[in-house]
């Protein structure tokens, strides 16, 4: 019994000793008031598509699409600059997509993608180019009478356009014409 107590005591002493050595060799990061304030005032946003480093980034509140693109290392050469607004103010936990100009799905092809402007196209053009149904294209035209689309993702606010529809048309739409 005495041997067990000695082993337990030495083990406890060793653990305390290692804890003291660890505390002296490992320093905690310095936390300043500004670093705490920036983490509180930050927001997480995700970008995918035609950027150099797609992913999730923490940006300041009030950050714009340009801030997010810069955080992602800029756009690729295949980015459609008419499909995003650099001054668009991002929302926390938002997910944004930079659409391509050309279709590179087929390795032998460099075909430009036929696109339609969701802020100005009529119902027939929306149906023919993007593949919207007549009812969804009509709802999109009606919706934009009261609100301009500032980001491709805004179309999900239109009744009848969910995430699946957005995913199927996001490469075929843009926000403005050249």
Secondary structure by P-SEA (a helix, b strand, c coil): caaaaaaaaaaaaaaaaaaaaaaaccccccccaaaaaaaaabbbbbbbcccccbbbbbbcccccaaaaaaaacccccccccccccccccccccbbbbbbbccccccccccccccccccccccaaaaaaaccccaaaaaaaaaaaccccccccccccccccccaaaaaacccccccccc
